[in-house]
Amino acid sequence: MSGCQRCGAAIAPGSRFCPSCGRQVLDPAASTLLLGATDDALLAEVRHALSGEYDLDREVGRGAMAVVYRATEAGLGRRVALKVLPPEMTMSRELTERFKREARLAASLEHPNIIPVYREGQAGRFLFMAMKFIEGRSLEDIIESQGPLPVPVVLHVLRAATSALAYAHERGIVHRDVKSANILVDRDGRVVVTDFGIARAAEDASLTSTGTMVGTPYFMSPEQCAARRIGPQSDQYSLGVVAFQMLTGSVPFQAETLPGIMHHHFYTQVPDLGDARLDVPVALRELIDRALAKKPENRFASTQAMLAAVEAVPFSDESQDQGLAHLRNLARGAPIPVVGISALPALASAIRLTPQHAPSVPPPAPAWSRWALVLIVAIVLGAGGAAATLLRRDPAPVPIPAAIVVAPPMSPPAVQEKASPPPRAADSAPRATESKAVGHLRVRAFPADAEIRVDGRLLGQGVVLDSAVRAGARRLRISAPGYRTFDTTVTVVADEITALPRVTLPTQDPH
């Protein structure tokens, strides 16, 4: 049994929703954050290290990379959110550089709709950054509790978020993880974009290796899914997903597996918003459709042009006042009138990793789907800027969805877009490797850069989600510098997902 991250109620294994408050259980394909109990010992150590500079109140959010505390800055008496990188995470140069990069990029952006970062530094064993404390809620939490939002609310959020991204893009910075969890609304109704943890300067190719994908699956653009170099148009697509989510209460593409979600981004037409709501202005529907175009060149030439299109959507003064009043109520946890919508048509079924009764090596697939639809998922987890939000449901901590990093496999994976054609006569005698049954392995490991190998083959770092593995007894080895190696045998069941409990590597004894 696990516990709900919102209300703490017990959740039976396999359940997708909390039986008490109805919150959706975190899907490993949608969010890679693991939110655990607060660590009083860590809080005491951080409090001691930062004494004299910050007075720490309590933990408000945590991810596998960082912990966020509510604190007061000494002298100024200013309330801040302190994002702290625990000592064990500083052993990874990649995570340390990502943490510092987030602070540098966010601090360089001065915009009313981008969360301000005040300072980045080190105290004792801890790297930290201090940012503005947003007392309110994330857009994700608002949608989860309220459902579809009124058009004036959607336009308020869309104007603010588009303005923030246009500003960042003009300065050569692409966010790369735009999603509702990274858009915050304070109690005055102000909207801010946060979590530049995987953002990069557009001209800096050194921060992301070739063939590496970053983002959050439900919100990623097709080119992002394909691990191609991305630009402002990718953020536009992600923001289009957020807009669709605000209007319907759900993202446009959902599937049970990560490859299924990515398949929809590549090939499935976006559901028609007109089928769900009749009150959405035509200009807004056309704007969202354009932002969600499969090809980047069919989206807006610049995010500034997208902002102009957003601002051109009819929005009277009365509607603006109404939208702002609703936003304030939502940010304070007060409900607003429910928006009724019609059901959207069901999506076509996404492809399976390996169809039943099909050979494990399919015919050649298109360049993108050949490796991008079945990926070995290694997760670089970070406490997102949403942790800077103090929810009204004290003392439950704020969930901080994080980003994923996906590397292509060593060889083309077993992916099949369509049913395999009948085998040719020359193929009637399958090779030994093709006759092997295939299952799927799901493993989470700590630390986040731990290498996960099966039978000596590297599957990923930190997390492997439903990676195709030959069925049977397989040798699993998880290792990381400074930690003791985990070495065991697991049995992978054909045509099923074999999910293991999270593996935490113990540190090596220095003596």
C-alpha positions in Angstrom: 0.0 0.0 0.0 1.2 3.5 -0.8 0.0 6.9 0.5 -1.7 9.7 -1.4 0.6 12.7 -1.8 -2.3 15.1 -1.3 -4.3 13.6 1.7 -2.2 10.7 2.9 -4.9 8.1 2.5 -3.8 4.5 1.7 -3.8 3.6 -2.0 -4.1 0.0 -3.1 -1.4 -1.2 -5.6 -2.5 -0.6 -9.2 -5.0 2.1 -8.3 -4.9 5.2 -10.5 -6.8 7.5 -8.2 -6.9 8.2 -4.4 -10.1 6.7 -2.9 -10.4 9.6 -0.5 -9.7 12.8 -2.4 -9.7 11.6 -6.0 -6.2 12.8 -6.9 -4.6 10.8 -9.7 -1.7 8.6 -8.6 1.6 9.7 -10.2 2.2 7.9 -13.5 5.9 7.1 -14.0 5.4 7.9 -17.7 4.1 11.4 -16.9 6.2 12.4 -13.9 9.4 11.1 -12.6 9.2 12.7 -9.2 9.1 10.6 -6.1 7.8 12.6 -3.1 8.6 11.0 0.2 8.3 11.9 3.8 10.1 14.9 5.2 13.6 14.4 6.5 13.9 16.0 9.9 17.6 15.2 10.1 18.3 16.8 6.7 16.3 19.9 7.7 18.3 20.2 10.9 21.6 20.0 9.0 20.5 22.5 6.4 19.1 24.8 9.1 22.5 24.7 10.8 24.5 25.3 7.6 22.4 28.3 6.6 21.9 29.8 10.1 22.5 33.5 10.2 21.5 33.8 6.5 18.1 32.1 6.4 15.6 31.0 9.0 14.2 27.7 7.7 10.5 27.0 8.5 9.7 23.7 7.0 10.0 21.5 4.0 7.4 22.2 1.3 8.5 19.9 -1.5 11.1 17.4 -2.5 12.2 15.5 -5.6 14.9 12.9 -6.0 17.4 15.7 -6.8 16.6 18.6 -4.5 14.5 19.6 -1.5 12.7 22.9 -1.2 12.1 24.7 2.1 10.1 27.7 3.1 12.4 30.2 4.8 12.8 33.8 5.8 15.9 35.7 4.7 17.7 37.2 7.8 17.9 40.9 7.9 15.5 41.6 5.1 12.7 39.5 6.6 11.8 38.4 3.1 10.0 35.1 2.6 11.9 32.8 0.2 11.8 29.3 -1.2 15.2 27.6 -0.7 16.0 24.9 -3.2 18.7 22.7 -1.7 20.9 20.1 -3.4 21.7 17.4 -0.8 25.3 16.3 -0.5 24.8 12.9 -2.1 23.6 14.6 -5.3 26.8 16.8 -5.6 28.7 13.6 -6.4 27.2 13.8 -9.9 28.8 16.6 -12.0 25.8 16.5 -14.4 23.3 17.2 -11.6 25.5 19.8 -10.0 25.9 21.6 -13.3 22.2 21.4 -14.0 21.4 22.9 -10.6 23.8 25.8 -11.2 22.6 26.3 -14.7 19.0 26.6 -13.6 20.0 29.3 -11.1 22.1 31.3 -13.7 19.5 31.2 -16.4 16.5 32.0 -14.2 18.4 34.8 -12.5 19.2 36.3 -15.9 15.5 36.7 -16.7 13.7 39.7 -15.2 10.1 39.4 -16.2 6.9 39.8 -14.1 5.8 36.3 -15.2 9.0 34.5 -14.5 9.8 33.5 -10.9 12.7 35.6 -9.6 15.8 33.9 -8.3 17.6 36.0 -5.7 20.8 34.1 -5.1 22.7 30.9 -5.7 25.5 29.7 -3.4 27.0 27.0 -1.2 26.9 26.6 2.5 28.8 23.7 4.0 28.0 20.6 2.0 24.9 22.1 0.4 24.4 23.9 -2.9 21.3 26.1 -2.7 19.3 28.8 -4.5 16.9 31.3 -3.0 13.9 32.3 -5.1 10.7 34.2 -4.5 8.2 32.2 -2.4 4.9 31.9 -4.3 2.0 31.4 -1.9 -0.7 29.9 -4.1 -1.0 26.9 -6.3 0.3 25.3 -9.4 -1.9 25.3 -12.5 -1.7 21.5 -12.5 -3.2 21.4 -9.0 -5.9 23.9 -10.0 -6.9 21.8 -13.0 -6.9 18.6 -11.0 -9.2 20.0 -8.4 -11.4 22.2 -10.6 -11.4 20.5 -14.0 -11.9 22.6 -17.2 -11.4 26.3 -16.6 -13.5 29.2 -17.9 -12.2 30.9 -21.1 -11.3 34.2 -19.3 -9.1 32.2 -16.9 -7.5 30.4 -19.8 -6.8 33.6 -21.6 -5.3 35.2 -18.5 -2.9 32.3 -18.0 -2.1 31.9 -21.6 -1.2 35.6 -22.0 1.1 35.6 -19.0 2.9 32.3 -19.9 3.3 33.2 -23.6 4.7 36.6 -22.6 7.2 35.0 -20.2 8.3 32.5 -22.9 8.5 35.1 -25.6 10.8 37.1 -23.3 13.1 34.1 -22.6 13.2 33.1 -26.3 14.2 36.6 -27.4 17.2 36.1 -25.1 18.1 32.8 -26.6 16.8 30.6 -23.7 14.4 27.7 -24.4 12.6 26.3 -21.4 12.2 22.7 -22.6 9.9 21.6 -19.8 6.7 23.8 -20.1 3.8 22.1 -18.4 1.0 23.0 -16.0 3.1 22.0 -13.0 5.6 24.7 -13.9 3.1 27.5 -14.1 2.2 28.9 -10.7 -0.6 31.3 -9.7 -0.3 33.4 -6.5 -3.1 34.5 -4.3 -3.3 37.8 -6.2 -3.9 36.0 -9.5 -0.5 36.6 -10.9 0.8 33.9 -13.2 4.5 32.9 -13.2 6.6 30.4 -15.1 9.1 28.5 -13.1 11.6 25.6 -13.2 14.3 26.3 -15.7 16.2 23.2 -14.5 16.6 21.8 -18.0 16.5 25.1 -19.9 19.5 25.9 -22.1 20.8 28.7 -24.1 19.8 28.1 -27.7 23.4 28.3 -29.0 24.9 26.0 -26.4 25.1 22.5 -27.8 27.3 21.2 -25.0 24.6 20.9 -22.4 22.6 18.1 -24.2 24.3 15.2 -25.9 23.2 14.1 -29.3 20.3 11.7 -29.2 19.2 12.8 -25.7 15.6 13.8 -25.0 14.5 16.0 -22.2 11.0 17.0 -21.1 7.8 15.6 -19.6 6.1 13.1 -22.0 2.5 14.4 -22.0 3.8 17.9 -22.9 6.6 17.2 -25.3 6.7 18.2 -28.9 7.3 15.6 -31.6 10.8 16.8 -32.2 11.5 16.7 -28.5 10.3 13.1 -28.4 12.7 12.3 -31.3 15.6 13.8 -29.3 16.3 16.4 -32.0 17.7 19.8 -31.4 14.8 22.0 -30.3 13.9 25.7 -30.4 11.2 28.1 -29.3 8.6 26.2 -31.4 8.9 23.2 -29.0 8.0 25.4 -26.1 5.0 26.7 -28.2 3.8 23.1 -28.6 4.1 22.4 -24.9 2.2 25.6 -24.1 -0.5 24.5 -26.6 -0.8 21.2 -24.6 -1.3 23.3 -21.4 -4.0 25.4 -23.1 -5.8 22.3 -24.3 -5.5 20.9 -20.7 -7.0 24.1 -19.2 -10.0 24.0 -21.6 -10.8 20.3 -21.3 -9.3 19.2 -18.0 -6.9 16.7 -19.6 -4.0 16.7 -21.9 -4.8 15.8 -25.6 -2.8 12.6 -25.7 -2.8 9.9 -23.0 -1.7 6.3 -23.1 -0.7 3.6 -20.7 2.9 3.6 -21.7 5.6 6.1 -22.5 6.0 4.9 -26.1 2.2 5.1 -26.5 2.2 8.8 -25.5 5.1 9.5 -27.9 3.4 7.7 -30.7 0.4 10.0 -30.3 2.7 13.1 -30.4 4.2 11.8 -33.7 1.1 10.6 -35.5 -2.3 11.3 -33.8 -4.4 14.3 -34.8 -5.2 16.6 -31.9 -8.8 16.2 -30.8 -11.1 19.0 -32.0 -11.8 21.4 -29.1 -15.1 22.2 -30.8 -16.3 18.7 -29.9 -15.8 19.4 -26.2 -16.8 23.1 -25.8 -18.9 25.5 -27.8 -17.8 28.6 -25.8 -14.2 28.6 -27.0 -13.6 31.5 -29.4 -12.6 30.4 -32.9 -9.4 32.5 -32.8 -8.4 30.6 -29.6 -9.1 27.2 -31.1 -7.1 28.1 -34.3 -4.2 29.4 -32.1 -4.0 26.1 -30.2 -4.3 24.0 -33.3 -1.4 25.9 -34.8 0.8 25.6 -31.7 0.1 21.8 -31.7 1.1 21.4 -35.3 3.3 18.3 -35.7 6.0 20.1 -37.7 7.8 23.1 -36.0 7.7 25.1 -39.2 3.9 25.0 -39.1 3.8 26.7 -35.7 4.5 30.3 -35.1 7.6 31.8 -36.6 8.4 33.3 -33.2 6.8 33.2 -29.7 6.4 36.9 -30.0 4.1 36.2 -32.9 2.2 33.7 -30.8 1.8 36.3 -28.1 0.3 38.7 -30.6 -2.1 36.0 -31.7 -3.1 35.4 -28.0 -3.6 39.1 -27.4 -5.8 39.3 -30.5 -8.3 36.8 -29.1 -11.4 38.8 -28.0 -11.1 39.6 -24.3 -13.4 42.3 -23.0 -12.6 44.3 -19.8 -15.5 42.6 -18.1 -14.1 39.2 -19.0 -10.7 40.2 -17.8 -12.0 41.2 -14.4 -14.0 38.0 -14.2 -11.0 35.9 -15.1 -8.8 37.6 -12.6 -11.3 37.1 -9.8 -11.6 33.4 -10.6 -7.9 33.0 -10.7 -7.6 34.6 -7.2 -10.2 32.3 -5.8 -8.6 29.2 -7.4 -5.2 30.2 -6.1 -6.6 30.4 -2.6 -8.3 27.1 -2.8 -11.8 28.3 -3.3 -13.9 26.6 -6.0 -15.5 28.5 -8.9 -18.5 27.4 -11.0 -17.9 24.1 -12.8 -17.5 24.3 -16.5 -19.4 21.6 -18.3 -17.9 20.0 -21.4 -18.8 17.2 -23.8 -16.7 14.1 -24.0 -13.9 14.1 -26.6 -13.8 11.1 -29.0 -11.5 8.3 -27.9 -8.0 8.3 -29.3 -6.9 5.5 -31.5 -5.0 2.9 -29.6 -1.3 3.6 -29.3 1.1 0.9 -30.6 2.4 -1.8 -28.2 6.1 -2.1 -27.5 6.1 -5.7 -28.9 2.8 -7.0 -30.3 1.8 -10.4 -29.0 2.7 -13.3 -31.2 5.0 -11.0 -33.2 8.7 -11.5 -33.7 10.9 -9.3 -31.4 12.7 -7.8 -34.4 10.2 -6.0 -36.7 10.5 -4.7 -40.2 12.4 -1.3 -40.5 10.4 1.6 -39.1 10.6 5.3 -39.9 13.6 7.2 -38.6 11.8 8.7 -35.6 9.9 5.7 -34.5 12.7 3.3 -35.0 14.3 4.3 -31.7 12.3 7.1 -30.3 9.2 5.2 -29.4 10.9 2.6 -27.3 13.5 4.3 -25.2 15.7 3.5 -22.3 14.6 6.0 -19.7 17.3 7.5 -17.4 15.9 10.1 -15.1 17.6 13.2 -14.0 15.2 14.3 -11.3 15.0 17.8 -9.9 12.8 19.7 -7.5 10.9 21.9 -9.9 9.9 25.5 -9.3 6.4 24.3 -8.4 7.9 23.5 -5.0 8.1 27.2 -4.4 4.3 27.1 -4.0 2.9 26.7 -0.5 -0.4 24.8 -0.9 -3.3 25.5 1.3 -3.6 21.8 2.2 -0.9 22.0 4.9 1.1 20.1 5.9 1.1 18.0 2.7 4.2 18.9 0.6 4.0 20.2 -2.9 4.5 17.6 -5.7 7.3 18.8 -8.0 7.1 17.1 -11.4 10.5 16.7 -12.9 12.0 16.1 -16.2 13.2 13.0 -17.9 16.3 12.4 -20.0 16.0 9.6 -22.5 18.9 8.1 -24.4 18.5 6.0 -27.5 19.3 2.3 -27.2 22.4 0.7 -28.5 20.5 -1.0 -31.3 17.1 -0.5 -33.0 14.4 -1.6 -30.4 11.5 -3.8 -31.0 8.9 -1.3 -32.2 6.1 -1.9 -34.7 3.8 0.8 -35.9 1.5 -1.5 -37.9 0.8 -5.1 -38.1 3.7 -7.1 -39.5 3.1 -8.4 -43.0 3.1 -12.2 -43.5 6.7 -13.5 -43.4 8.3 -14.2 -46.7 9.3 -17.7 -47.5 12.9 -16.9 -46.9 12.0 -15.7 -43.4 9.9 -18.8 -42.5 12.8 -20.2 -40.4 13.2 -17.6 -37.6 16.6 -16.9 -36.2 17.2 -17.9 -32.6 17.2 -14.3 -31.4 13.8 -13.7 -33.1 12.1 -16.6 -31.4 12.9 -15.4 -27.9 9.9 -14.1 -26.0 10.1 -10.5 -24.7 9.0 -8.9 -21.5 9.4 -5.4 -20.2 11.4 -4.3 -17.1 10.7 -1.3 -14.9 13.4 -0.3 -12.4 14.0 2.8 -10.2 17.3 3.3 -8.5 19.0 5.8 -6.3 21.3 7.7 -6.9 19.8 9.2 -10.0 23.0 8.6 -12.1 23.2 4.9 -11.1 23.8 2.7 -14.1 21.2 -0.1 -14.7 22.5 -3.1 -16.7 20.8 -6.3 -17.7 23.1 -9.1 -18.8 25.8 -6.6 -19.1 23.8 -4.3 -21.4 23.3 -0.7 -20.2 19.6 0.2 -20.1 19.8 3.6 -18.5 20.6 5.6 -15.5 18.4 6.1 -12.5 15.2 4.7 -14.0 14.3 2.2 -16.7 10.7 2.3 -17.7 9.3 -0.7 -19.5 12.5 -1.5 -21.4 12.2 -4.5 -23.7 14.2 -7.4 -22.3 14.3 -11.1 -23.2 12.0 -13.1 -21.0 13.5 -15.5 -18.4 16.1 -15.2 -15.7 18.2 -12.1 -16.3 21.2 -10.7 -14.4 20.4 -7.2 -13.0 23.4 -5.0 -11.9 23.0 -1.4 -10.6 26.1 0.6 -9.8 27.2 4.1 -9.1 30.5 5.7 -8.0 30.7 5.9 -4.2 28.0 3.3 -3.7 27.9 -0.4 -3.3 26.8 -2.4 -6.3 23.5 -4.2 -6.4 23.8 -7.5 -8.2 21.0 -10.0 -8.5 18.9 -12.2 -10.8 15.4 -11.2 -11.9 12.8 -13.2 -13.8 11.3 -11.3 -16.7 7.9 -12.6 -17.7 7.0 -12.6 -21.4 4.5 -10.0 -22.7 4.3 -8.5 -19.2 5.9 -5.6 -17.3 8.1 -6.8 -14.5 8.2 -3.9 -12.0 10.8 -4.0 -9.2 10.7 -2.1 -5.9 12.9 1.0 -5.9 16.6 0.0 -5.3 18.5 2.4 -3.1 22.3 1.8 -3.2 24.0 2.0 0.2 27.1 4.2 0.3 30.5 2.6 0.4 32.3 2.4 3.7 35.2 4.9 3.4 37.2 2.6 5.6 
